[in-house]
Amino acid sequence: MCCFFLTMVFLGPRIAGLFWWLIRPLYWQGGFAGWPIVWWIWPILGLIFIPWTTLMYIIVYTGGVVGFDWVWLGLALAADIFSYGGGAYKRKSVPYYPSSAP
C-alpha cells in the first residue's frame, strides 16, 4: 500500500497534467504564451521537475497571479519539495536498510 501511495504522489500529478494538457491544450497554451522561450517547453519541464507547482499555476493563472494565488503556488512548491525528499529522514530507522558505511 505504501508503494502505491508513493507511486501516486510521484506519478499522479504528471499523468493528470499530461491528460489535462491533451484535453484542453489552449488552456495550457494561454498560461505559458507570454513566456520568452517556445511556449510548450516550460510546461514539459514543469511537469517533469515541479508537477504540483505547474498544475497549480495553470489553475490560478486565469486572472493573473496576484494576492492569495502566491500562497497556493507556495503550497504546491512545498508539495513538490516534500514529494522528492520526504522519506529521506527515516531511512536509518528502516530495518535492514543498507547503510553507506562499510
The first five atom37 places (N, CA, C, CB, O) and aatype in JSON, in Angstrom:
{
  "aatype": [12, 4, 4, 13, 13, 10, 16, 12, 19, 13, 10, 7, 14, 1, 9, 0, 7, 10, 13, 17, 17, 10, 9, 1, 14, 10, 18, 17, 5, 7, 7, 13, 0, 7, 17, 14, 9, 19, 17, 17, 9, 17, 14, 9, 10, 7, 10, 9, 13, 9, 14, 17, 16, 16, 10, 12, 18, 9, 9, 19, 18, 16, 7, 7, 19, 19, 7, 13, 3, 17, 19, 17, 10, 7, 10, 0, 10, 0, 0, 3, 9, 13, 15, 18, 7, 7, 7, 0, 18, 11, 1, 11, 15, 19, 14, 18, 18, 14, 15, 15, 0, 14],
  "atom_mask": [
    [1, 1, 1, 1, 1],
    [1, 1, 1, 1, 1],
    [1, 1, 1, 1, 1],
    [1, 1, 1, 1, 1],
    [1, 1, 1, 1, 1],
    [1, 1, 1, 1, 1],
    [1, 1, 1, 1, 1],
    [1, 1, 1, 1, 1],
    [1, 1, 1, 1, 1],
    [1, 1, 1, 1, 1],
    [1, 1, 1, 1, 1],
    [1, 1, 1, 0, 1],
    [1, 1, 1, 1, 1],
    [1, 1, 1, 1, 1],
    [1, 1, 1, 1, 1],
    [1, 1, 1, 1, 1],
    [1, 1, 1, 0, 1],
    [1, 1, 1, 1, 1],
    [1, 1, 1, 1, 1],
    [1, 1, 1, 1, 1],
    [1, 1, 1, 1, 1],
    [1, 1, 1, 1, 1],
    [1, 1, 1, 1, 1],
    [1, 1, 1, 1, 1],
    [1, 1, 1, 1, 1],
    [1, 1, 1, 1, 1],
    [1, 1, 1, 1, 1],
    [1, 1, 1, 1, 1],
    [1, 1, 1, 1, 1],
    [1, 1, 1, 0, 1],
    [1, 1, 1, 0, 1],
    [1, 1, 1, 1, 1],
    [1, 1, 1, 1, 1],
    [1, 1, 1, 0, 1],
    [1, 1, 1, 1, 1],
    [1, 1, 1, 1, 1],
    [1, 1, 1, 1, 1],
    [1, 1, 1, 1, 1],
    [1, 1, 1, 1, 1],
    [1, 1, 1, 1, 1],
    [1, 1, 1, 1, 1],
    [1, 1, 1, 1, 1],
    [1, 1, 1, 1, 1],
    [1, 1, 1, 1, 1],
    [1, 1, 1, 1, 1],
    [1, 1, 1, 0, 1],
    [1, 1, 1, 1, 1],
    [1, 1, 1, 1, 1],
    [1, 1, 1, 1, 1],
    [1, 1, 1, 1, 1],
    [1, 1, 1, 1, 1],
    [1, 1, 1, 1, 1],
    [1, 1, 1, 1, 1],
    [1, 1, 1, 1, 1],
    [1, 1, 1, 1, 1],
    [1, 1, 1, 1, 1],
    [1, 1, 1, 1, 1],
    [1, 1, 1, 1, 1],
    [1, 1, 1, 1, 1],
    [1, 1, 1, 1, 1],
    [1, 1, 1, 1, 1],
    [1, 1, 1, 1, 1],
    [1, 1, 1, 0, 1],
    [1, 1, 1, 0, 1],
    [1, 1, 1, 1, 1],
    [1, 1, 1, 1, 1],
    [1, 1, 1, 0, 1],
    [1, 1, 1, 1, 1],
    [1, 1, 1, 1, 1],
    [1, 1, 1, 1, 1],
    [1, 1, 1, 1, 1],
    [1, 1, 1, 1, 1],
    [1, 1, 1, 1, 1],
    [1, 1, 1, 0, 1],
    [1, 1, 1, 1, 1],
    [1, 1, 1, 1, 1],
    [1, 1, 1, 1, 1],
    [1, 1, 1, 1, 1],
    [1, 1, 1, 1, 1],
    [1, 1, 1, 1, 1],
    [1, 1, 1, 1, 1],
    [1, 1, 1, 1, 1],
    [1, 1, 1, 1, 1],
    [1, 1, 1, 1, 1],
    [1, 1, 1, 0, 1],
    [1, 1, 1, 0, 1],
    [1, 1, 1, 0, 1],
    [1, 1, 1, 1, 1],
    [1, 1, 1, 1, 1],
    [1, 1, 1, 1, 1],
    [1, 1, 1, 1, 1],
    [1, 1, 1, 1, 1],
    [1, 1, 1, 1, 1],
    [1, 1, 1, 1, 1],
    [1, 1, 1, 1, 1],
    [1, 1, 1, 1, 1],
    [1, 1, 1, 1, 1],
    [1, 1, 1, 1, 1],
    [1, 1, 1, 1, 1],
    [1, 1, 1, 1, 1],
    [1, 1, 1, 1, 1],
    [1, 1, 1, 1, 1]
  ],
  "atom_positions": [
    [[0.82, -1.19, 0.0], [0.0, 0.0, 0.0], [0.87, 1.25, 0.0], [-0.94, 0.0, 1.2], [0.54, 2.25, -0.64]],
    [[1.98, 1.19, 0.72], [2.87, 2.34, 0.79], [3.49, 2.63, -0.58], [3.98, 2.1, 1.83], [3.62, 3.79, -0.97]],
    [[3.88, 1.58, -1.3], [4.47, 1.78, -2.63], [3.45, 2.37, -3.59], [5.01, 0.45, -3.18], [3.8, 3.22, -4.42]],
    [[2.2, 1.94, -3.49], [1.16, 2.5, -4.34], [0.97, 3.98, -4.05], [-0.16, 1.75, -4.14], [0.83, 4.78, -4.97]],
    [[0.96, 4.35, -2.77], [0.8, 5.75, -2.39], [1.97, 6.59, -2.92], [0.7, 5.89, -0.86], [1.75, 7.67, -3.47]],
    [[3.18, 6.1, -2.77], [4.35, 6.84, -3.26], [4.34, 6.96, -4.77], [5.64, 6.16, -2.8], [4.73, 7.99, -5.32]],
    [[3.89, 5.93, -5.46], [3.78, 6.0, -6.91], [2.76, 7.04, -7.33], [3.41, 4.64, -7.48], [2.99, 7.78, -8.29]],
    [[1.64, 7.11, -6.63], [0.63, 8.11, -6.96], [1.11, 9.53, -6.66], [-0.66, 7.82, -6.2], [0.79, 10.46, -7.4]],
    [[1.86, 9.7, -5.58], [2.39, 11.03, -5.25], [3.39, 11.46, -6.31], [3.05, 11.03, -3.86], [3.44, 12.63, -6.69]],
    [[4.2, 10.52, -6.78], [5.25, 10.86, -7.73], [4.72, 10.96, -9.16], [6.36, 9.83, -7.67], [5.06, 11.91, -9.87]],
    [[3.9, 10.01, -9.6], [3.44, 9.99, -10.98], [2.07, 10.63, -11.18], [3.39, 8.58, -11.48], [1.74, 11.04, -12.29]],
    [[1.26, 10.72, -10.15], [-0.1, 11.23, -10.25], [-0.21, 12.62, -10.88], [0.0, 0.0, 0.0], [-0.97, 12.79, -11.83]],
    [[0.52, 13.62, -10.38], [0.38, 14.95, -10.97], [0.93, 15.03, -12.39], [1.09, 15.98, -10.11], [0.45, 15.83, -13.19]],
    [[1.9, 14.21, -12.71], [2.44, 14.21, -14.07], [1.42, 13.64, -15.07], [3.75, 13.38, -14.13], [1.21, 14.19, -16.15]],
    [[0.79, 12.54, -14.68], [-0.21, 11.94, -15.55], [-1.43, 12.84, -15.67], [-0.62, 10.55, -15.02], [-1.98, 13.02, -16.76]],
    [[-1.86, 13.43, -14.54], [-3.0, 14.34, -14.57], [-2.71, 15.56, -15.44], [-3.37, 14.8, -13.15], [-3.56, 15.98, -16.23]],
    [[-1.51, 16.12, -15.3], [-1.13, 17.26, -16.14], [-1.07, 16.91, -17.61], [0.0, 0.0, 0.0], [-1.5, 17.7, -18.46]],
    [[-0.55, 15.73, -17.92], [-0.48, 15.31, -19.32], [-1.87, 15.14, -19.92], [0.31, 14.0, -19.45], [-2.12, 15.6, -21.03]],
    [[-2.77, 14.48, -19.19], [-4.14, 14.32, -19.69], [-4.85, 15.66, -19.83], [-4.93, 13.4, -18.77], [-5.56, 15.89, -20.81]],
    [[-4.66, 16.54, -18.85], [-5.29, 17.85, -18.91], [-4.76, 18.64, -20.1], [-5.05, 18.62, -17.6], [-5.51, 19.35, -20.76]],
    [[-3.47, 18.52, -20.36], [-2.86, 19.22, -21.5], [-3.41, 18.67, -22.81], [-1.31, 19.07, -21.46], [-3.65, 19.44, -23.74]],
    [[-3.61, 17.36, -22.91], [-4.15, 16.78, -24.13], [-5.62, 17.13, -24.34], [-3.98, 15.27, -24.11], [-6.06, 17.29, -25.48]],
    [[-6.38, 17.25, -23.27], [-7.8, 17.55, -23.37], [-8.06, 19.03, -23.64], [-8.52, 17.12, -22.11], [-8.92, 19.37, -24.45]],
    [[-7.31, 19.92, -22.96], [-7.52, 21.37, -23.1], [-6.2, 22.08, -23.42], [-8.14, 21.97, -21.8], [-5.66, 22.8, -22.58]],
    [[-5.67, 21.87, -24.63], [-4.36, 22.45, -24.95], [-4.35, 23.98, -25.0], [-3.89, 21.92, -26.27], [-3.33, 24.59, -24.69]],
    [[-5.46, 24.59, -25.37], [-5.49, 26.05, -25.43], [-5.41, 26.68, -24.04], [-6.74, 26.53, -26.13], [-4.87, 27.77, -23.87]],
    [[-5.95, 25.99, -23.05], [-5.86, 26.46, -21.67], [-4.41, 26.5, -21.21], [-6.7, 25.56, -20.73], [-3.98, 27.46, -20.57]],
    [[-3.66, 25.45, -21.54], [-2.24, 25.4, -21.19], [-1.44, 26.4, -22.0], [-1.69, 23.98, -21.41], [-0.53, 27.05, -21.48]],
    [[-1.77, 26.53, -23.26], [-1.05, 27.49, -24.11], [-1.26, 28.92, -23.6], [-1.51, 27.38, -25.57], [-0.34, 29.73, -23.65]],
    [[-2.46, 29.22, -23.13], [-2.73, 30.55, -22.59], [-1.92, 30.85, -21.33], [0.0, 0.0, 0.0], [-1.56, 32.0, -21.09]],
    [[-1.65, 29.83, -20.54], [-0.88, 30.02, -19.32], [0.59, 30.3, -19.56], [0.0, 0.0, 0.0], [1.23, 31.0, -18.77]],
    [[1.13, 29.77, -20.63], [2.56, 29.91, -20.88], [2.86, 30.69, -22.16], [3.19, 28.56, -20.96], [4.01, 30.71, -22.59]],
    [[1.87, 31.33, -22.76], [2.08, 32.0, -24.05], [3.0, 33.21, -23.96], [0.75, 32.44, -24.62], [3.73, 33.48, -24.91]],
    [[3.01, 33.94, -22.86], [3.83, 35.14, -22.76], [5.25, 34.88, -22.3], [0.0, 0.0, 0.0], [6.01, 35.83, -22.13]],
    [[5.64, 33.63, -22.11], [6.98, 33.31, -21.62], [7.97, 33.38, -22.77], [7.01, 31.9, -20.96], [7.58, 33.16, -23.92]],
    [[9.24, 33.69, -22.51], [10.18, 34.01, -23.57], [10.54, 32.87, -24.53], [11.41, 34.49, -22.97], [10.75, 33.14, -25.71]],
    [[10.62, 31.65, -24.08], [11.0, 30.54, -24.97], [9.72, 29.91, -25.51], [11.88, 29.47, -24.21], [8.63, 30.24, -25.06]],
    [[9.85, 29.03, -26.47], [8.7, 28.35, -27.06], [7.76, 27.9, -25.95], [9.15, 27.13, -27.94], [8.19, 27.29, -24.97]],
    [[6.47, 28.2, -26.11], [5.52, 28.05, -25.01], [5.39, 26.62, -24.49], [4.17, 28.53, -25.46], [5.01, 26.45, -23.33]],
    [[5.68, 25.6, -25.27], [5.46, 24.23, -24.82], [6.64, 23.65, -24.06], [5.15, 23.37, -26.01], [6.51, 22.59, -23.46]],
    [[7.79, 24.31, -24.08], [8.95, 23.79, -23.34], [8.73, 23.95, -21.83], [10.24, 24.52, -23.77], [9.05, 23.03, -21.06]],
    [[8.2, 25.1, -21.39], [8.02, 25.33, -19.95], [7.05, 24.35, -19.31], [7.53, 26.74, -19.72], [7.34, 23.84, -18.23]],
    [[5.9, 24.05, -19.92], [5.02, 23.06, -19.28], [5.65, 21.67, -19.2], [3.7, 22.96, -20.03], [5.45, 20.95, -18.22]],
    [[6.41, 21.29, -20.22], [7.07, 19.97, -20.18], [8.08, 19.92, -19.05], [7.76, 19.65, -21.52], [8.11, 18.96, -18.27]],
    [[8.92, 20.95, -18.95], [9.9, 20.99, -17.86], [9.2, 21.06, -16.5], [10.85, 22.19, -18.03], [9.65, 20.45, -15.54]],
    [[8.11, 21.81, -16.44], [7.37, 21.9, -15.19], [6.78, 20.57, -14.77], [0.0, 0.0, 0.0], [6.84, 20.21, -13.6]],
    [[6.2, 19.84, -15.71], [5.62, 18.54, -15.37], [6.68, 17.52, -15.0], [4.79, 18.02, -16.53], [6.4, 16.6, -14.23]],
    [[7.88, 17.66, -15.53], [8.95, 16.73, -15.18], [9.52, 17.05, -13.79], [10.06, 16.77, -16.23], [9.67, 16.14, -12.97]],
    [[9.83, 18.32, -13.52], [10.56, 18.66, -12.31], [9.68, 19.18, -11.16], [11.58, 19.67, -12.63], [9.94, 18.83, -10.01]],
    [[8.68, 19.99, -11.44], [7.81, 20.54, -10.39], [6.34, 20.41, -10.82], [8.17, 22.04, -10.1], [5.69, 21.4, -11.13]],
    [[5.82, 19.18, -10.82], [4.48, 18.96, -11.37], [3.36, 19.61, -10.56], [4.21, 17.5, -11.46], [2.42, 20.14, -11.15]],
    [[3.42, 19.58, -9.22], [2.36, 20.18, -8.41], [2.31, 21.69, -8.63], [2.57, 19.87, -6.93], [1.22, 22.26, -8.74]],
    [[3.47, 22.32, -8.71], [3.51, 23.76, -8.92], [3.0, 24.12, -10.32], [4.94, 24.29, -8.73], [2.31, 25.13, -10.48]],
    [[3.33, 23.31, -11.31], [2.85, 23.57, -12.67], [1.33, 23.45, -12.74], [3.5, 22.6, -13.66], [0.68, 24.29, -13.36]],
    [[0.78, 22.42, -12.12], [-0.68, 22.28, -12.12], [-1.35, 23.44, -11.39], [-1.08, 20.95, -11.47], [-2.37, 23.95, -11.85]],
    [[-0.78, 23.85, -10.27], [-1.38, 24.96, -9.53], [-1.26, 26.25, -10.32], [-0.7, 25.11, -8.16], [-2.18, 27.08, -10.28]],
    [[-0.18, 26.45, -11.03], [-0.04, 27.65, -11.85], [-1.12, 27.69, -12.93], [1.36, 27.71, -12.5], [-1.71, 28.74, -13.18]],
    [[-1.38, 26.56, -13.56], [-2.41, 26.51, -14.6], [-3.79, 26.81, -13.99], [-2.42, 25.14, -15.3], [-4.63, 27.42, -14.65]],
    [[-4.02, 26.38, -12.77], [-5.31, 26.63, -12.12], [-5.49, 28.12, -11.81], [-5.43, 25.81, -10.85], [-6.57, 28.65, -12.01]],
    [[-4.44, 28.79, -11.31], [-4.6, 30.16, -10.81], [-4.21, 31.25, -11.81], [-3.78, 30.34, -9.59], [-4.4, 32.43, -11.51]],
    [[-3.69, 30.91, -12.99], [-3.16, 31.95, -13.88], [-4.25, 32.76, -14.57], [-2.28, 31.32, -14.91], [-3.95, 33.84, -15.08]],
    [[-5.49, 32.31, -14.62], [-6.51, 32.94, -15.47], [-6.68, 34.43, -15.21], [-7.83, 32.25, -15.26], [-6.84, 35.19, -16.16]],
    [[-6.65, 34.85, -13.97], [-6.76, 36.28, -13.68], [-5.42, 36.91, -13.38], [0.0, 0.0, 0.0], [-5.36, 38.04, -12.9]],
    [[-4.35, 36.21, -13.65], [-3.03, 36.68, -13.27], [-2.71, 36.2, -11.86], [0.0, 0.0, 0.0], [-3.61, 36.0, -11.05]],
    [[-1.46, 36.01, -11.58], [-1.06, 35.53, -10.26], [-0.88, 36.73, -9.35], [0.26, 34.68, -10.35], [0.14, 37.41, -9.39]],
    [[-1.88, 36.98, -8.53], [-1.87, 38.12, -7.61], [-2.42, 37.68, -6.27], [-2.69, 39.31, -8.18], [-3.2, 36.73, -6.18]],
    [[-2.01, 38.37, -5.23], [-2.59, 38.17, -3.9], [-2.44, 36.77, -3.36], [0.0, 0.0, 0.0], [-1.33, 36.25, -3.26]],
    [[-3.57, 36.16, -3.01], [-3.58, 34.86, -2.35], [-3.12, 33.73, -3.26], [-4.97, 34.56, -1.84], [-2.82, 32.64, -2.78]],
    [[-3.06, 33.98, -4.58], [-2.58, 32.96, -5.51], [-1.15, 32.56, -5.21], [-2.68, 33.47, -6.94], [-0.77, 31.41, -5.45]],
    [[-0.35, 33.48, -4.68], [1.04, 33.16, -4.34], [1.1, 32.14, -3.2], [1.8, 34.43, -3.94], [2.03, 31.34, -3.14]],
    [[0.13, 32.17, -2.31], [0.09, 31.18, -1.23], [-0.15, 29.79, -1.81], [-1.02, 31.54, -0.2], [0.5, 28.82, -1.41]],
    [[-1.08, 29.69, -2.75], [-1.35, 28.39, -3.39], [-0.12, 27.88, -4.13], [-2.53, 28.51, -4.35], [0.19, 26.69, -4.07]],
    [[0.57, 28.78, -4.83], [1.79, 28.36, -5.54], [2.87, 27.94, -4.55], [2.3, 29.5, -6.43], [3.62, 27.0, -4.83]],
    [[2.97, 28.61, -3.42], [3.93, 28.23, -2.4], [3.62, 26.87, -1.8], [0.0, 0.0, 0.0], [4.54, 26.07, -1.55]],
    [[2.35, 26.59, -1.56], [1.97, 25.27, -1.05], [2.25, 24.17, -2.07], [0.48, 25.25, -0.67], [2.67, 23.07, -1.71]],
    [[2.03, 24.47, -3.33], [2.33, 23.49, -4.38], [3.83, 23.24, -4.49], [1.77, 23.96, -5.74], [4.26, 22.1, -4.67]],
    [[4.63, 24.29, -4.37], [6.07, 24.13, -4.38], [6.54, 23.32, -3.18], [6.77, 25.49, -4.4], [7.43, 22.48, -3.31]],
    [[5.94, 23.54, -2.03], [6.26, 22.74, -0.84], [5.89, 21.27, -1.07], [5.51, 23.28, 0.4], [6.63, 20.38, -0.65]],
    [[4.77, 21.02, -1.74], [4.38, 19.64, -2.05], [5.4, 18.98, -2.97], [2.99, 19.6, -2.69], [5.71, 17.8, -2.81]],
    [[5.93, 19.74, -3.93], [6.97, 19.2, -4.8], [8.23, 18.86, -4.01], [7.31, 20.19, -5.92], [8.81, 17.78, -4.19]],
    [[8.65, 19.76, -3.15], [9.85, 19.52, -2.36], [9.66, 18.33, -1.43], [10.23, 20.78, -1.56], [10.56, 17.49, -1.3]],
    [[8.5, 18.24, -0.78], [8.24, 17.13, 0.13], [8.12, 15.8, -0.61], [6.97, 17.39, 0.92], [8.51, 14.77, -0.07]],
    [[7.6, 15.81, -1.83], [7.48, 14.56, -2.57], [8.84, 14.03, -3.0], [6.59, 14.74, -3.79], [9.01, 12.82, -3.15]],
    [[9.82, 14.91, -3.19], [11.16, 14.46, -3.55], [11.97, 14.01, -2.34], [11.9, 15.56, -4.27], [12.69, 13.01, -2.42]],
    [[11.87, 14.71, -1.23], [12.75, 14.4, -0.11], [12.06, 14.02, 1.17], [0.0, 0.0, 0.0], [12.7, 14.0, 2.22]],
    [[10.79, 13.72, 1.13], [10.03, 13.48, 2.35], [10.43, 12.24, 3.12], [0.0, 0.0, 0.0], [10.35, 12.26, 4.35]],
    [[10.85, 11.18, 2.48], [11.17, 9.95, 3.19], [12.63, 9.78, 3.53], [0.0, 0.0, 0.0], [13.01, 8.75, 4.08]],
    [[13.46, 10.76, 3.23], [14.89, 10.61, 3.43], [15.29, 10.51, 4.89], [15.62, 11.76, 2.78], [16.26, 9.84, 5.22]],
    [[14.56, 11.16, 5.78], [14.96, 11.19, 7.18], [14.71, 9.87, 7.9], [14.24, 12.3, 7.9], [15.29, 9.64, 8.96]],
    [[13.87, 9.0, 7.38], [13.51, 7.76, 8.06], [14.3, 6.56, 7.57], [12.05, 7.49, 7.9], [14.05, 5.44, 8.02]],
    [[15.23, 6.75, 6.67], [15.93, 5.6, 6.1], [16.71, 4.8, 7.12], [16.86, 6.06, 5.02], [16.78, 3.58, 7.02]],
    [[17.3, 5.46, 8.11], [18.08, 4.73, 9.11], [17.2, 3.96, 10.07], [18.95, 5.7, 9.88], [17.67, 3.03, 10.73]],
    [[15.93, 4.31, 10.18], [15.05, 3.59, 11.09], [14.42, 2.36, 10.44], [13.96, 4.52, 11.58], [13.75, 1.58, 11.12]],
    [[14.62, 2.17, 9.15], [14.07, 1.01, 8.45], [14.99, -0.19, 8.69], [13.92, 1.29, 6.91], [16.19, -0.1, 8.42]],
    [[14.46, -1.3, 9.2], [15.31, -2.47, 9.46], [15.93, -3.0, 8.18], [14.51, -3.58, 10.15], [15.26, -3.08, 7.15]],
    [[17.19, -3.36, 8.25], [17.95, -3.97, 7.16], [18.15, -3.04, 5.96], [17.27, -5.22, 6.71], [18.46, -3.5, 4.86]],
    [[17.96, -1.74, 6.16], [18.22, -0.81, 5.07], [19.73, -0.67, 4.93], [17.55, 0.59, 5.33], [20.41, -0.42, 5.93]],
    [[20.27, -0.83, 3.72], [21.73, -0.76, 3.57], [22.24, 0.64, 3.88], [22.15, -1.17, 2.14], [21.73, 1.63, 3.37]],
    [[23.24, 0.69, 4.72], [23.83, 1.98, 5.06], [25.03, 2.26, 4.17], [24.24, 2.03, 6.54], [25.55, 1.35, 3.51]],
    [[25.46, 3.51, 4.15], [26.6, 3.87, 3.31], [27.92, 3.48, 3.96], [26.58, 5.36, 3.01], [28.95, 3.45, 3.28]],
    [[27.92, 3.19, 5.26], [29.15, 2.81, 5.96], [29.48, 1.35, 5.64], [29.01, 3.02, 7.5], [28.57, 0.52, 5.57]],
    [[30.75, 1.02, 5.47], [31.12, -0.38, 5.15], [31.03, -1.3, 6.33], [32.51, -0.45, 4.61], [31.31, -2.49, 6.21]]
  ]
}
